[in-house]
Amino acid sequence: AGLAAQTPLGRIGRPEETAAVALFLASDDSSFMTGSEVFVDGGAAQV
């Protein structure tokens, strides 16, 4: 089984998905967030 099969979403993330999160965190839209961890891993680090 490949890496994609090991993630709950069953696929590998696209670079633009990671970039979208980085852009959100760098924008004013995230101005009310504090001390958060944002996982962009397809559910691999389920808490």
CHARMM internal coordinates of N, CA and C (Angstrom, degrees):
IC EDIT
DIST 1 N 1 CA 1.4634
DIST 1 CA 1 C 1.5194
ANGL 1 N 1 CA 1 C 109.42
DIST 1 C 2 N 1.2958
ANGL 1 CA 1 C 2 N 115.76
DIHE 1 N 1 CA 1 C 2 N 139.52
DIST 2 N 2 CA 1.4555
ANGL 1 C 2 N 2 CA 120.95
DIHE 1 CA 1 C 2 N 2 CA -179.86
DIST 2 CA 2 C 1.5143
ANGL 2 N 2 CA 2 C 111.99
DIHE 1 C 2 N 2 CA 2 C -84.32
DIST 2 C 3 N 1.3057
ANGL 2 CA 2 C 3 N 114.99
DIHE 2 N 2 CA 2 C 3 N 179.60
DIST 3 N 3 CA 1.4627
ANGL 2 C 3 N 3 CA 121.59
DIHE 2 CA 2 C 3 N 3 CA -178.99
DIST 3 CA 3 C 1.5246
ANGL 3 N 3 CA 3 C 111.29
DIHE 2 C 3 N 3 CA 3 C -60.12
DIST 3 C 4 N 1.3146
ANGL 3 CA 3 C 4 N 117.49
DIHE 3 N 3 CA 3 C 4 N -39.94
DIST 4 N 4 CA 1.4651
ANGL 3 C 4 N 4 CA 120.72
DIHE 3 CA 3 C 4 N 4 CA -179.36
DIST 4 CA 4 C 1.5214
ANGL 4 N 4 CA 4 C 111.52
DIHE 3 C 4 N 4 CA 4 C -58.78
DIST 4 C 5 N 1.3052
ANGL 4 CA 4 C 5 N 117.37
DIHE 4 N 4 CA 4 C 5 N -38.29
DIST 5 N 5 CA 1.4614
ANGL 4 C 5 N 5 CA 121.22
DIHE 4 CA 4 C 5 N 5 CA -179.07
DIST 5 CA 5 C 1.5253
ANGL 5 N 5 CA 5 C 112.32
DIHE 4 C 5 N 5 CA 5 C -68.98
DIST 5 C 6 N 1.3107
ANGL 5 CA 5 C 6 N 117.60
DIHE 5 N 5 CA 5 C 6 N -16.38
DIST 6 N 6 CA 1.4636
ANGL 5 C 6 N 6 CA 121.69
DIHE 5 CA 5 C 6 N 6 CA -178.24
DIST 6 CA 6 C 1.5262
ANGL 6 N 6 CA 6 C 112.91
DIHE 5 C 6 N 6 CA 6 C -88.30
DIST 6 C 7 N 1.3315
ANGL 6 CA 6 C 7 N 118.45
DIHE 6 N 6 CA 6 C 7 N -6.68
DIST 7 N 7 CA 1.4575
ANGL 6 C 7 N 7 CA 121.28
DIHE 6 CA 6 C 7 N 7 CA 179.11
DIST 7 CA 7 C 1.5195
ANGL 7 N 7 CA 7 C 109.60
DIHE 6 C 7 N 7 CA 7 C -100.96
DIST 7 C 8 N 1.3366
ANGL 7 CA 7 C 8 N 117.93
DIHE 7 N 7 CA 7 C 8 N 144.99
DIST 8 N 8 CA 1.4587
ANGL 7 C 8 N 8 CA 120.36
DIHE 7 CA 7 C 8 N 8 CA 179.86
DIST 8 CA 8 C 1.5326
ANGL 8 N 8 CA 8 C 113.66
DIHE 7 C 8 N 8 CA 8 C -57.92
DIST 8 C 9 N 1.3180
ANGL 8 CA 8 C 9 N 117.57
DIHE 8 N 8 CA 8 C 9 N -31.47
DIST 9 N 9 CA 1.4637
ANGL 8 C 9 N 9 CA 119.33
DIHE 8 CA 8 C 9 N 9 CA 178.49
DIST 9 CA 9 C 1.5190
ANGL 9 N 9 CA 9 C 112.24
DIHE 8 C 9 N 9 CA 9 C -79.24
DIST 9 C 10 N 1.3175
ANGL 9 CA 9 C 10 N 117.01
DIHE 9 N 9 CA 9 C 10 N -12.93
DIST 10 N 10 CA 1.4531
ANGL 9 C 10 N 10 CA 121.02
DIHE 9 CA 9 C 10 N 10 CA 175.36
DIST 10 CA 10 C 1.5119
ANGL 10 N 10 CA 10 C 115.53
DIHE 9 C 10 N 10 CA 10 C 74.22
DIST 10 C 11 N 1.3096
ANGL 10 CA 10 C 11 N 116.66
DIHE 10 N 10 CA 10 C 11 N 22.02
DIST 11 N 11 CA 1.4628
ANGL 10 C 11 N 11 CA 119.88
DIHE 10 CA 10 C 11 N 11 CA 178.51
DIST 11 CA 11 C 1.5203
ANGL 11 N 11 CA 11 C 109.80
DIHE 10 C 11 N 11 CA 11 C -154.34
DIST 11 C 12 N 1.3212
ANGL 11 CA 11 C 12 N 115.02
DIHE 11 N 11 CA 11 C 12 N 165.68
DIST 12 N 12 CA 1.4601
ANGL 11 C 12 N 12 CA 121.75
DIHE 11 CA 11 C 12 N 12 CA 176.60
DIST 12 CA 12 C 1.5291
ANGL 12 N 12 CA 12 C 108.21
DIHE 11 C 12 N 12 CA 12 C -89.52
DIST 12 C 13 N 1.3093
ANGL 12 CA 12 C 13 N 116.21
DIHE 12 N 12 CA 12 C 13 N 139.42
DIST 13 N 13 CA 1.4549
ANGL 12 C 13 N 13 CA 120.01
DIHE 12 CA 12 C 13 N 13 CA 178.40
DIST 13 CA 13 C 1.5193
ANGL 13 N 13 CA 13 C 111.98
DIHE 12 C 13 N 13 CA 13 C -68.13
DIST 13 C 14 N 1.3132
ANGL 13 CA 13 C 14 N 114.81
DIHE 13 N 13 CA 13 C 14 N 147.54
DIST 14 N 14 CA 1.4669
ANGL 13 C 14 N 14 CA 120.67
DIHE 13 CA 13 C 14 N 14 CA 177.54
DIST 14 CA 14 C 1.5257
ANGL 14 N 14 CA 14 C 109.13
DIHE 13 C 14 N 14 CA 14 C -88.43
DIST 14 C 15 N 1.3297
ANGL 14 CA 14 C 15 N 118.04
DIHE 14 N 14 CA 14 C 15 N 148.32
DIST 15 N 15 CA 1.4656
ANGL 14 C 15 N 15 CA 120.77
DIHE 14 CA 14 C 15 N 15 CA -179.81
DIST 15 CA 15 C 1.5257
ANGL 15 N 15 CA 15 C 112.79
DIHE 14 C 15 N 15 CA 15 C -54.44
DIST 15 C 16 N 1.3129
ANGL 15 CA 15 C 16 N 117.41
DIHE 15 N 15 CA 15 C 16 N -36.49
DIST 16 N 16 CA 1.4673
ANGL 15 C 16 N 16 CA 119.74
DIHE 15 CA 15 C 16 N 16 CA -178.64
DIST 16 CA 16 C 1.5276
ANGL 16 N 16 CA 16 C 112.09
DIHE 15 C 16 N 16 CA 16 C -68.41
DIST 16 C 17 N 1.3226
ANGL 16 CA 16 C 17 N 117.79
DIHE 16 N 16 CA 16 C 17 N -22.47
DIST 17 N 17 CA 1.4624
ANGL 16 C 17 N 17 CA 120.14
DIHE 16 CA 16 C 17 N 17 CA 175.84
DIST 17 CA 17 C 1.5281
ANGL 17 N 17 CA 17 C 110.44
DIHE 16 C 17 N 17 CA 17 C -70.84
DIST 17 C 18 N 1.3086
ANGL 17 CA 17 C 18 N 116.49
DIHE 17 N 17 CA 17 C 18 N -41.59
DIST 18 N 18 CA 1.4657
ANGL 17 C 18 N 18 CA 120.66
DIHE 17 CA 17 C 18 N 18 CA 176.22
DIST 18 CA 18 C 1.5252
ANGL 18 N 18 CA 18 C 110.00
DIHE 17 C 18 N 18 CA 18 C -67.56
DIST 18 C 19 N 1.3230
ANGL 18 CA 18 C 19 N 116.85
DIHE 18 N 18 CA 18 C 19 N -41.84
DIST 19 N 19 CA 1.4635
ANGL 18 C 19 N 19 CA 121.16
DIHE 18 CA 18 C 19 N 19 CA 179.61
DIST 19 CA 19 C 1.5229
ANGL 19 N 19 CA 19 C 111.12
DIHE 18 C 19 N 19 CA 19 C -61.97
DIST 19 C 20 N 1.3309
ANGL 19 CA 19 C 20 N 117.56
DIHE 19 N 19 CA 19 C 20 N -38.43
DIST 20 N 20 CA 1.4625
ANGL 19 C 20 N 20 CA 120.85
DIHE 19 CA 19 C 20 N 20 CA 179.95
DIST 20 CA 20 C 1.5242
ANGL 20 N 20 CA 20 C 111.25
DIHE 19 C 20 N 20 CA 20 C -61.69
DIST 20 C 21 N 1.3204
ANGL 20 CA 20 C 21 N 117.10
DIHE 20 N 20 CA 20 C 21 N -38.57
DIST 21 N 21 CA 1.4656
ANGL 20 C 21 N 21 CA 120.54
DIHE 20 CA 20 C 21 N 21 CA 178.15
DIST 21 CA 21 C 1.5258
ANGL 21 N 21 CA 21 C 110.06
DIHE 20 C 21 N 21 CA 21 C -68.16
DIST 21 C 22 N 1.3225
ANGL 21 CA 21 C 22 N 116.91
DIHE 21 N 21 CA 21 C 22 N -43.51
DIST 22 N 22 CA 1.4673
ANGL 21 C 22 N 22 CA 120.63
DIHE 21 CA 21 C 22 N 22 CA 178.63
DIST 22 CA 22 C 1.5243
ANGL 22 N 22 CA 22 C 110.61
DIHE 21 C 22 N 22 CA 22 C -61.22
DIST 22 C 23 N 1.3271
ANGL 22 CA 22 C 23 N 117.26
DIHE 22 N 22 CA 22 C 23 N -42.36
DIST 23 N 23 CA 1.4670
ANGL 22 C 23 N 23 CA 120.54
DIHE 22 CA 22 C 23 N 23 CA 178.55
DIST 23 CA 23 C 1.5216
ANGL 23 N 23 CA 23 C 111.28
DIHE 22 C 23 N 23 CA 23 C -65.34
DIST 23 C 24 N 1.3206
ANGL 23 CA 23 C 24 N 116.90
DIHE 23 N 23 CA 23 C 24 N -39.38
DIST 24 N 24 CA 1.4613
ANGL 23 C 24 N 24 CA 120.07
DIHE 23 CA 23 C 24 N 24 CA 176.73
DIST 24 CA 24 C 1.5252
ANGL 24 N 24 CA 24 C 110.77
DIHE 23 C 24 N 24 CA 24 C -60.58
DIST 24 C 25 N 1.3301
ANGL 24 CA 24 C 25 N 116.60
DIHE 24 N 24 CA 24 C 25 N -47.17
DIST 25 N 25 CA 1.4634
ANGL 24 C 25 N 25 CA 120.30
DIHE 24 CA 24 C 25 N 25 CA -178.48
DIST 25 CA 25 C 1.5226
ANGL 25 N 25 CA 25 C 112.27
DIHE 24 C 25 N 25 CA 25 C -64.98
DIST 25 C 26 N 1.3192
ANGL 25 CA 25 C 26 N 117.21
DIHE 25 N 25 CA 25 C 26 N -28.12
DIST 26 N 26 CA 1.4628
ANGL 25 C 26 N 26 CA 121.41
DIHE 25 CA 25 C 26 N 26 CA 179.60
DIST 26 CA 26 C 1.5261
ANGL 26 N 26 CA 26 C 112.36
DIHE 25 C 26 N 26 CA 26 C -87.04
DIST 26 C 27 N 1.3268
ANGL 26 CA 26 C 27 N 117.17
DIHE 26 N 26 CA 26 C 27 N -5.00
DIST 27 N 27 CA 1.4612
ANGL 26 C 27 N 27 CA 120.77
DIHE 26 CA 26 C 27 N 27 CA -175.68
DIST 27 CA 27 C 1.5275
ANGL 27 N 27 CA 27 C 111.50
DIHE 26 C 27 N 27 CA 27 C -98.28
DIST 27 C 28 N 1.3182
ANGL 27 CA 27 C 28 N 114.96
DIHE 27 N 27 CA 27 C 28 N 170.25
DIST 28 N 28 CA 1.4600
ANGL 27 C 28 N 28 CA 120.68
DIHE 27 CA 27 C 28 N 28 CA 176.02
DIST 28 CA 28 C 1.5290
ANGL 28 N 28 CA 28 C 112.12
DIHE 27 C 28 N 28 CA 28 C -67.92
DIST 28 C 29 N 1.3294
ANGL 28 CA 28 C 29 N 117.72
DIHE 28 N 28 CA 28 C 29 N -18.55
DIST 29 N 29 CA 1.4655
ANGL 28 C 29 N 29 CA 120.89
DIHE 28 CA 28 C 29 N 29 CA 178.96
DIST 29 CA 29 C 1.5263
ANGL 29 N 29 CA 29 C 112.38
DIHE 28 C 29 N 29 CA 29 C -62.20
DIST 29 C 30 N 1.3147
ANGL 29 CA 29 C 30 N 117.26
DIHE 29 N 29 CA 29 C 30 N -23.26
DIST 30 N 30 CA 1.4648
ANGL 29 C 30 N 30 CA 120.47
DIHE 29 CA 29 C 30 N 30 CA -179.61
DIST 30 CA 30 C 1.5321
ANGL 30 N 30 CA 30 C 112.16
DIHE 29 C 30 N 30 CA 30 C -101.03
DIST 30 C 31 N 1.3202
ANGL 30 CA 30 C 31 N 117.04
DIHE 30 N 30 CA 30 C 31 N 15.33
DIST 31 N 31 CA 1.4678
ANGL 30 C 31 N 31 CA 120.56
DIHE 30 CA 30 C 31 N 31 CA -172.64
DIST 31 CA 31 C 1.5275
ANGL 31 N 31 CA 31 C 114.02
DIHE 30 C 31 N 31 CA 31 C -65.08
DIST 31 C 32 N 1.3224
ANGL 31 CA 31 C 32 N 118.81
DIHE 31 N 31 CA 31 C 32 N -17.61
DIST 32 N 32 CA 1.4661
ANGL 31 C 32 N 32 CA 120.92
DIHE 31 CA 31 C 32 N 32 CA -179.27
DIST 32 CA 32 C 1.5179
ANGL 32 N 32 CA 32 C 111.95
DIHE 31 C 32 N 32 CA 32 C -99.01
DIST 32 C 33 N 1.3214
ANGL 32 CA 32 C 33 N 117.48
DIHE 32 N 32 CA 32 C 33 N 2.94
DIST 33 N 33 CA 1.4672
ANGL 32 C 33 N 33 CA 121.83
DIHE 32 CA 32 C 33 N 33 CA 178.62
DIST 33 CA 33 C 1.5221
ANGL 33 N 33 CA 33 C 109.66
DIHE 32 C 33 N 33 CA 33 C -85.68
DIST 33 C 34 N 1.3246
ANGL 33 CA 33 C 34 N 115.76
DIHE 33 N 33 CA 33 C 34 N 139.12
DIST 34 N 34 CA 1.4585
ANGL 33 C 34 N 34 CA 120.41
DIHE 33 CA 33 C 34 N 34 CA 174.97
DIST 34 CA 34 C 1.5207
ANGL 34 N 34 CA 34 C 109.48
DIHE 33 C 34 N 34 CA 34 C -141.46
DIST 34 C 35 N 1.3082
ANGL 34 CA 34 C 35 N 116.56
DIHE 34 N 34 CA 34 C 35 N 138.92
DIST 35 N 35 CA 1.4550
ANGL 34 C 35 N 35 CA 122.18
DIHE 34 CA 34 C 35 N 35 CA 172.84
DIST 35 CA 35 C 1.5129
ANGL 35 N 35 CA 35 C 115.44
DIHE 34 C 35 N 35 CA 35 C 54.18
DIST 35 C 36 N 1.3020
ANGL 35 CA 35 C 36 N 117.67
DIHE 35 N 35 CA 35 C 36 N 39.90
DIST 36 N 36 CA 1.4639
ANGL 35 C 36 N 36 CA 121.04
DIHE 35 CA 35 C 36 N 36 CA -177.44
DIST 36 CA 36 C 1.5170
ANGL 36 N 36 CA 36 C 111.67
DIHE 35 C 36 N 36 CA 36 C -107.12
DIST 36 C 37 N 1.3184
ANGL 36 CA 36 C 37 N 115.20
DIHE 36 N 36 CA 36 C 37 N 149.19
DIST 37 N 37 CA 1.4594
ANGL 36 C 37 N 37 CA 121.57
DIHE 36 CA 36 C 37 N 37 CA 170.02
DIST 37 CA 37 C 1.5165
ANGL 37 N 37 CA 37 C 106.97
DIHE 36 C 37 N 37 CA 37 C -107.78
DIST 37 C 38 N 1.3074
ANGL 37 CA 37 C 38 N 116.50
DIHE 37 N 37 CA 37 C 38 N 129.36
DIST 38 N 38 CA 1.4572
ANGL 37 C 38 N 38 CA 121.12
DIHE 37 CA 37 C 38 N 38 CA 179.58
DIST 38 CA 38 C 1.5196
ANGL 38 N 38 CA 38 C 107.26
DIHE 37 C 38 N 38 CA 38 C -115.22
DIST 38 C 39 N 1.3139
ANGL 38 CA 38 C 39 N 115.99
DIHE 38 N 38 CA 38 C 39 N 114.28
DIST 39 N 39 CA 1.4597
ANGL 38 C 39 N 39 CA 120.82
DIHE 38 CA 38 C 39 N 39 CA -179.69
DIST 39 CA 39 C 1.5229
ANGL 39 N 39 CA 39 C 109.08
DIHE 38 C 39 N 39 CA 39 C -92.94
DIST 39 C 40 N 1.3160
ANGL 39 CA 39 C 40 N 115.75
DIHE 39 N 39 CA 39 C 40 N 126.80
DIST 40 N 40 CA 1.4623
ANGL 39 C 40 N 40 CA 121.85
DIHE 39 CA 39 C 40 N 40 CA 176.75
DIST 40 CA 40 C 1.5215
ANGL 40 N 40 CA 40 C 105.58
DIHE 39 C 40 N 40 CA 40 C -119.92
DIST 40 C 41 N 1.3346
ANGL 40 CA 40 C 41 N 114.96
DIHE 40 N 40 CA 40 C 41 N 73.66
DIST 41 N 41 CA 1.4673
ANGL 40 C 41 N 41 CA 119.60
DIHE 40 CA 40 C 41 N 41 CA -171.24
DIST 41 CA 41 C 1.5251
ANGL 41 N 41 CA 41 C 113.30
DIHE 40 C 41 N 41 CA 41 C -139.30
DIST 41 C 42 N 1.3222
ANGL 41 CA 41 C 42 N 117.05
DIHE 41 N 41 CA 41 C 42 N 17.90
DIST 42 N 42 CA 1.4591
ANGL 41 C 42 N 42 CA 119.71
DIHE 41 CA 41 C 42 N 42 CA 177.68
DIST 42 CA 42 C 1.5154
ANGL 42 N 42 CA 42 C 114.22
DIHE 41 C 42 N 42 CA 42 C 68.26
DIST 42 C 43 N 1.3063
ANGL 42 CA 42 C 43 N 117.23
DIHE 42 N 42 CA 42 C 43 N 18.89
DIST 43 N 43 CA 1.4592
ANGL 42 C 43 N 43 CA 121.15
DIHE 42 CA 42 C 43 N 43 CA 179.28
DIST 43 CA 43 C 1.5176
ANGL 43 N 43 CA 43 C 114.57
DIHE 42 C 43 N 43 CA 43 C 91.30
DIST 43 C 44 N 1.3302
ANGL 43 CA 43 C 44 N 117.51
DIHE 43 N 43 CA 43 C 44 N 6.78
DIST 44 N 44 CA 1.4660
ANGL 43 C 44 N 44 CA 120.71
DIHE 43 CA 43 C 44 N 44 CA -177.39
DIST 44 CA 44 C 1.5295
ANGL 44 N 44 CA 44 C 112.32
DIHE 43 C 44 N 44 CA 44 C -65.19
DIST 44 C 45 N 1.3259
ANGL 44 CA 44 C 45 N 117.43
DIHE 44 N 44 CA 44 C 45 N -29.57
DIST 45 N 45 CA 1.4679
ANGL 44 C 45 N 45 CA 120.88
DIHE 44 CA 44 C 45 N 45 CA -179.00
DIST 45 CA 45 C 1.5218
ANGL 45 N 45 CA 45 C 109.74
DIHE 44 C 45 N 45 CA 45 C -105.78
DIST 45 C 46 N 1.3090
ANGL 45 CA 45 C 46 N 116.70
DIHE 45 N 45 CA 45 C 46 N 53.23
DIST 46 N 46 CA 1.4611
ANGL 45 C 46 N 46 CA 120.39
DIHE 45 CA 45 C 46 N 46 CA -179.00
DIST 46 CA 46 C 1.5180
ANGL 46 N 46 CA 46 C 109.72
DIHE 45 C 46 N 46 CA 46 C -60.82
DIST 46 C 47 N 1.3073
ANGL 46 CA 46 C 47 N 113.68
DIHE 46 N 46 CA 46 C 47 N 131.32
DIST 47 N 47 CA 1.4614
ANGL 46 C 47 N 47 CA 120.05
DIHE 46 CA 46 C 47 N 47 CA -178.12
DIST 47 CA 47 C 1.5072
ANGL 47 N 47 CA 47 C 109.54
DIHE 46 C 47 N 47 CA 47 C -103.16
END
COOR INIT
IC SEED 1 N 1 CA 1 C
IC BUILD
